[in-house]
Amino acid sequence: MLFLGACGHHNTSQNNIPPAPPISPSAENASSSPEVDHPAQSARTTSPRTASPKKPRSDEDENDDEEAGSLDVPSNSKSLLVESGLASWYGPPYHNRRGANGKIYNMNGMTAAHRTLPLGSIVRVTNTKTGDSAVVEITDRGPFVEGRILDLSLAAAKKTGVWRAGVAPVKMDVLRTPAPIDSGGKWAVQIGGFEEEHTANKLASHLSKRYQTAKVLCFSSPVGEWWVRVRVPDDEKKRAEEIAHKTESPEGGVFLVRLD
């Protein structure tokens, strides 16, 4: 089936983010766990010092994310995977917005964003400069910045000493995952961010013509940047990897991202 997508021409606003383009039911496959695809949130780059108005939280919202220190993982848990790199953090304007896991992001919870680990994974993050560490749950996608492996919540950033530095070297130990790391999953390619909508629109049009069996989505993030996402049939990882390898972007980067 032929899927074509393009950018909508609407104004961006940090306080009134338009919904992501709807996904055709025919493009989705049945899964034992429902897939969540919220590209406007997932398209995040890190802007930790940017403030935005906050809205009241309901009791239900307060339970959506783990509160600081509530994750219970044995201290002797063995690592399934170890990854080292740079970590950043994010708070406003993403606080109280819906994350990639479908829940409301609470910057005071012990959570983090990672591009490829299954959502719901539990990891230990250690600041390699200070030795400070924290156990967090992967609830979101990002950071979409070259060279970074994790975006921590405000609470996790404070506990690991990343908060004041903004960006710091860390070691990430994967302690538990709800799904296999190396197989399965739903995958896509995310490209950007673009400062101008027309630049993203031009790339989206080009990719729609180049990959006619893929679905191309274009959307804005809460900080006003524009992003392009390419979804291949069946969200198959190998094909997504091929597109990521072959695609070049005039701005930002090209990232392989797991959607579930």
C-alpha positions as CSV (number, residue, x, y, z in Angstrom):
1,M,0.0,0.0,0.0
2,L,1.2,3.4,-0.9
3,F,1.6,5.8,2.1
4,L,2.4,9.5,1.5
5,G,2.8,12.2,4.2
6,A,3.6,15.9,4.3
7,C,3.9,18.8,6.7
8,G,0.8,20.7,7.8
9,H,1.0,24.5,7.4
10,H,0.1,25.7,10.8
11,N,1.8,28.1,13.3
12,T,4.0,26.6,16.0
13,S,3.6,27.6,19.7
14,Q,5.2,26.3,22.8
15,N,2.0,26.6,24.7
16,N,-0.4,25.2,22.1
17,I,1.1,22.3,20.3
18,P,-1.0,20.8,17.4
19,P,-1.6,17.1,17.6
20,A,0.7,14.8,15.6
21,P,-0.6,13.7,12.2
22,P,-3.1,10.7,12.6
23,I,-1.8,7.3,11.7
24,S,-3.9,5.2,9.3
25,P,-5.2,2.1,11.0
26,S,-4.3,0.1,7.9
27,A,-0.6,1.0,8.5
28,E,-0.6,-0.6,11.9
29,N,-0.1,-4.2,12.9
30,A,-1.8,-6.0,15.8
31,S,0.4,-6.3,18.9
32,S,0.0,-7.8,22.3
33,S,0.9,-4.4,23.8
34,P,-0.5,-1.2,22.3
35,E,1.9,1.0,20.5
36,V,2.2,4.6,21.5
37,D,3.3,7.1,18.8
38,H,3.5,10.7,20.1
39,P,6.1,12.3,17.8
40,A,5.4,15.9,19.0
41,Q,6.8,14.7,22.4
42,S,9.3,12.2,21.1
43,A,10.8,14.8,18.8
44,R,12.4,16.5,21.8
45,T,15.8,18.0,21.8
46,T,17.2,19.2,25.2
47,S,16.5,22.8,26.3
48,P,16.9,22.4,30.1
49,R,16.9,26.1,31.1
50,T,13.8,27.1,29.1
51,A,10.8,27.7,31.3
52,S,7.1,27.3,30.2
53,P,3.8,27.8,32.0
54,K,2.6,24.8,34.0
55,K,-0.9,23.5,34.2
56,P,-2.5,21.9,37.3
57,R,-2.0,18.1,37.6
58,S,-4.8,15.8,38.5
59,D,-4.4,12.9,40.9
60,E,-4.4,10.5,38.0
61,D,-1.6,12.5,36.3
62,E,0.5,12.4,39.5
63,N,0.5,8.6,39.3
64,D,1.5,8.4,35.7
65,D,5.3,8.6,36.3
66,E,7.3,7.1,39.1
67,E,8.1,9.6,41.8
68,A,11.7,10.1,42.9
69,G,13.2,7.2,44.7
70,S,10.3,4.8,44.3
71,L,11.9,2.3,41.9
72,D,12.8,-1.0,43.6
73,V,15.7,-2.8,42.0
74,P,18.1,-5.2,43.9
75,S,21.5,-3.6,44.4
76,N,23.2,-6.7,43.0
77,S,21.3,-6.8,39.8
78,K,23.4,-7.7,36.8
79,S,23.7,-5.5,33.7
80,L,22.1,-6.8,30.6
81,L,23.8,-4.1,28.6
82,V,26.3,-1.3,29.4
83,E,26.5,1.9,27.4
84,S,28.6,5.0,28.0
85,G,28.2,8.5,26.6
86,L,26.8,11.9,27.4
87,A,23.6,12.5,29.3
88,S,21.5,15.7,29.4
89,W,18.2,16.5,31.1
90,Y,14.8,18.0,30.3
91,G,12.1,19.7,32.3
92,P,10.0,22.6,31.1
93,P,8.5,22.9,28.4
94,Y,8.0,19.1,28.4
95,H,6.7,18.8,32.0
96,N,3.0,17.8,32.1
97,R,3.1,16.8,28.4
98,R,2.5,13.3,27.2
99,G,5.6,11.2,26.7
100,A,6.3,8.4,24.2
101,N,4.9,5.8,26.6
102,G,1.5,7.5,26.5
103,K,1.7,8.9,30.1
104,I,2.1,12.4,31.3
105,Y,5.8,13.3,31.8
106,N,6.6,14.4,35.4
107,M,10.0,16.0,35.6
108,N,10.0,15.1,39.4
109,G,9.8,11.4,38.7
110,M,12.8,9.1,38.3
111,T,12.6,8.7,34.5
112,A,14.7,9.2,31.4
113,A,14.5,9.2,27.6
114,H,16.5,6.8,25.4
115,R,16.2,6.3,21.6
116,T,16.3,2.5,21.3
117,L,15.7,0.7,24.6
118,P,12.2,-0.8,25.1
119,L,9.9,1.6,26.9
120,G,9.6,0.5,30.5
121,S,13.2,-0.6,30.8
122,I,15.0,0.0,34.1
123,V,18.5,1.4,34.0
124,R,21.1,2.6,36.5
125,V,22.8,5.8,35.4
126,T,26.2,6.7,36.9
127,N,27.9,10.0,36.5
128,T,31.5,8.9,35.7
129,K,33.0,12.2,37.0
130,T,31.3,12.3,40.4
131,G,30.2,8.6,41.0
132,D,26.6,9.7,41.7
133,S,24.0,7.3,40.4
134,A,20.3,6.8,40.1
135,V,17.9,4.1,39.0
136,V,15.4,5.3,36.4
137,E,12.7,4.0,34.1
138,I,12.8,4.7,30.3
139,T,9.5,6.4,29.5
140,D,10.3,8.6,26.6
141,R,12.4,8.9,23.4
142,G,15.4,11.1,22.9
143,P,17.8,12.8,23.1
144,F,17.8,13.7,19.5
145,V,21.2,15.3,19.7
146,E,24.3,13.7,18.2
147,G,26.6,12.2,20.8
148,R,24.1,12.0,23.7
149,I,22.6,8.7,24.9
150,L,20.2,9.8,27.7
151,D,17.9,12.6,28.6
152,L,17.2,12.5,32.3
153,S,14.3,13.9,34.2
154,L,15.0,16.9,36.5
155,A,14.9,14.7,39.6
156,A,17.3,12.1,38.1
157,A,19.6,14.9,36.8
158,K,19.8,16.3,40.3
159,K,20.5,12.9,41.9
160,T,23.3,12.1,39.4
161,G,24.9,15.5,39.3
162,V,24.0,16.2,35.7
163,W,21.6,19.1,36.5
164,R,24.1,21.9,37.1
165,A,26.5,20.7,34.4
166,G,23.7,20.4,31.8
167,V,25.5,17.7,30.0
168,A,27.8,15.1,31.7
169,P,29.5,11.8,30.9
170,V,27.6,8.7,32.3
171,K,27.6,5.0,32.3
172,M,24.2,3.3,31.8
173,D,23.6,-0.2,33.1
174,V,20.5,-1.8,31.8
175,L,19.0,-3.8,34.6
176,R,15.6,-4.9,33.3
177,T,13.6,-4.7,30.1
178,P,10.0,-5.7,29.3
179,A,11.0,-6.9,25.8
180,P,14.1,-8.2,24.0
181,I,16.7,-5.5,23.3
182,D,18.2,-7.1,20.1
183,S,15.1,-8.4,18.4
184,G,11.5,-7.4,17.7
185,G,10.1,-3.9,18.3
186,K,8.7,-1.2,16.1
187,W,11.2,1.1,14.5
188,A,11.3,4.3,12.6
189,V,13.8,7.0,11.4
190,Q,13.6,10.5,12.9
191,I,15.2,13.4,11.2
192,G,15.8,17.0,12.4
193,G,15.3,19.3,14.1
194,F,14.7,22.0,11.5
195,E,14.3,25.6,12.4
196,E,12.0,26.3,9.5
197,E,8.8,24.4,8.5
198,H,9.5,24.7,4.8
199,T,12.8,22.9,5.2
200,A,11.2,19.9,6.9
201,N,8.4,20.0,4.4
202,K,10.8,19.8,1.5
203,L,12.6,16.8,3.0
204,A,9.4,15.1,3.8
205,S,8.2,15.5,0.2
206,H,11.5,14.1,-1.1
207,L,11.4,11.1,1.2
208,S,7.8,10.3,0.3
209,K,8.8,10.1,-3.4
210,R,12.0,8.2,-2.7
211,Y,10.5,5.6,-0.3
212,Q,7.0,5.1,-1.7
213,T,6.1,2.2,0.7
214,A,7.0,4.3,3.7
215,K,4.8,6.7,5.6
216,V,6.4,10.1,6.2
217,L,5.2,12.3,9.1
218,C,6.1,15.9,9.7
219,F,5.4,17.7,13.0
220,S,6.6,20.4,15.4
221,S,8.1,19.9,18.9
222,P,7.2,21.9,22.1
223,V,10.2,24.1,21.5
224,G,9.2,25.1,18.0
225,E,11.5,22.8,16.0
226,W,10.2,20.8,13.0
227,W,10.9,17.0,12.6
228,V,10.4,14.4,10.0
229,R,9.7,10.7,10.8
230,V,9.8,7.9,8.3
231,R,7.9,4.7,9.1
232,V,8.5,1.6,6.9
233,P,5.9,-1.2,6.4
234,D,5.6,-3.3,9.6
235,D,7.9,-0.8,11.4
236,E,10.7,-3.4,10.5
237,K,14.1,-2.6,12.1
238,K,16.3,-3.7,9.2
239,R,14.5,-1.6,6.7
240,A,14.5,1.4,9.1
241,E,18.3,1.0,9.6
242,E,18.8,1.0,5.8
243,I,16.9,4.3,5.4
244,A,18.8,5.8,8.3
245,H,22.1,4.9,6.7
246,K,21.1,6.2,3.3
247,T,19.4,9.5,4.4
248,E,21.2,12.8,4.8
249,S,19.7,15.8,6.5
250,P,20.4,19.5,5.8
251,E,20.0,20.3,9.5
252,G,20.2,18.3,12.7
253,G,20.7,14.5,12.5
254,V,19.3,11.2,11.4
255,F,18.3,8.9,14.2
256,L,17.0,5.3,14.5
257,V,14.3,5.2,17.1
258,R,12.3,2.5,18.7
259,L,8.6,3.3,19.0
260,D,7.6,0.8,21.6
